[in-house]
Amino acid sequence: MTQRQAYPSLVLHAQGLACGRGGLPLADDMSFAVQGGTCLLLRGPNGTGKTTLLLTLAGIVAPLAGSFAIEGADPEAGPLLHYCGHRNATKPRLSVAENLGFWAAVNGATGDAVEDALDRVGLGDLAMLDAGYLSAGQSRRLALARLPVTHRPVWLLDEPTAALDTEGHQLVTDLIDGHLDAGGIAIAATHDPITLPDAARMETTAPGKAV
Amino acid sequence: MRAFSAIVTREVALALRGGGDVLTLVLFFIITGAIVPFAVGPDKALLATIAPGIIWIAAFLAMLLGLDRLFRPDHEDGTLILLRHADLPLSAIIAAKVIAHWLLTALPLILASPILAVLLAMDLSSFWRMLLSLLLGTPALAAFGAIGAAVTVAIRRGGLIAPILIAPLSMPVLIFGTGAISATQSNAALLFLAALSLMAIALAPFAAALAISSAED
């Protein structure tokens, strides 16, 4: 909606990717290509490697086999991705605006202003409140507000709708939709149905072990 | 540069709002020094002789006490993972955190050291040498501490292991630190201290960044 900057056309390629935690292989032989402007939903029961796949794509866990690459990116462009995990990475003793302002400074304030992003996720009135007083859903909204503050073409979202109300689900859908409009890539692990207005932009895959 | 200063400012703001973290360290530092006259007796000459050692031991222990705060809260709430995708390289982020760590643990101790100097019957010239040696030596302790804290960040109760890991690294700092306070050959010891600090600050961010990147795997 407020994202005007279009990203260069990117493709996230994974080739025979296998990932696991602590020596335990969880998902293997995954090959997919996510084009700019599409969202890949990771579905499946608990413990099938959705989070691990996201951590692998984020470069935090090394893949057990195979490889992945983001093609078409300018190597000088700096970090390409937003990772939004289970933990919200908010500091209880900083105010809501200070929390988001910190990430704007550290990630680069290339997107929405802090106030606009807070308004957008519905925390505009609470900007001066200490983040420790936020409810679980509000903390989640604060974590999501990082996404529009810094433009990054690839979003890796782990349960983005966890703890959110119905309106919050709509917010996540809108954020992802706006991101895809700008040509971005989103990969989201979720148990809740996320329905984008344009179903052609969604692909679904289920990580897991080949039987 | 904006990101760098944002990290330093945030660390300082968190610690100052944390309610007494800094004060705890300072009180620990003073108490460690203050119990010595009770333990060894109020012999002024003896106290003045052992004062450099006592002050460095107190500073070393107090700085170990603050180590767990360096990375663990950020690891637990997921901040460390996100910082790996920041505009700055992880080693620069850790350098900023080491600077903030020094400001929050070493600087208050240095400011409180006159109290210990009085309690331990130091004369004025050794007091000035003590201030100088603490200023030059504590950056090395902060940098070595960052390595220990980074290596143990993913270990539960790792806060107890980090001091054991970095104790051998910190020995030279203590040796030259006390050497710089005692009257003979103080200049050479000060130069060694400065060299140690420079080397530690230059290398520690890279070592700690490596430890943190492999911690999650």
Contacts between the chains, C-beta under 8 A, distances in Angstrom:
chain1	res1	chain2	res2	distance
A	55	B	216	7.5
A	58	B	81	7.6
A	58	B	85	7.2
A	59	B	84	7.4
A	60	B	81	6.0
A	60	B	84	6.8
A	60	B	216	5.0
A	60	B	217	7.4
A	61	B	216	6.7
A	61	B	217	5.4
A	62	B	217	5.7
A	78	B	87	5.8
A	79	B	85	4.7
A	79	B	86	7.0
A	79	B	87	6.6
A	81	B	85	6.1
A	82	B	85	7.2
A	83	B	81	6.5
A	83	B	82	6.5
A	83	B	85	6.0
A	85	B	78	5.5
A	85	B	81	6.2
A	85	B	82	7.9
A	86	B	78	7.3
A	87	B	76	7.7
A	87	B	77	5.5
A	87	B	78	2.9
A	87	B	81	7.8
A	88	B	77	7.1
A	88	B	78	6.7
A	89	B	77	5.4
A	89	B	78	4.2
A	89	B	79	4.3
A	89	B	81	7.6
A	89	B	82	5.1
A	90	B	77	7.1
A	91	B	10	7.6
A	91	B	14	6.1
A	91	B	77	7.4
A	91	B	79	7.8
A	93	B	13	7.9
A	93	B	14	5.9
A	93	B	17	4.5
A	93	B	18	6.6
A	94	B	10	7.1
A	94	B	13	6.8
A	94	B	14	6.9
A	94	B	17	7.9
A	98	B	10	7.8
A	98	B	13	7.6
A	101	B	6	7.9
A	102	B	6	5.7
A	102	B	10	5.2
A	103	B	82	7.5
A	105	B	2	5.3
A	105	B	3	5.4
A	105	B	6	3.5
A	106	B	3	4.7
A	106	B	6	5.8
A	106	B	7	6.7
A	106	B	83	7.0
A	106	B	86	4.6
A	106	B	87	6.7
A	106	B	88	7.0
A	106	B	93	7.8
A	107	B	3	7.9
A	107	B	85	7.5
A	107	B	86	5.7
A	107	B	87	5.9
A	108	B	3	7.6
A	108	B	87	4.6
A	146	B	82	7.9
A	152	B	85	7.9
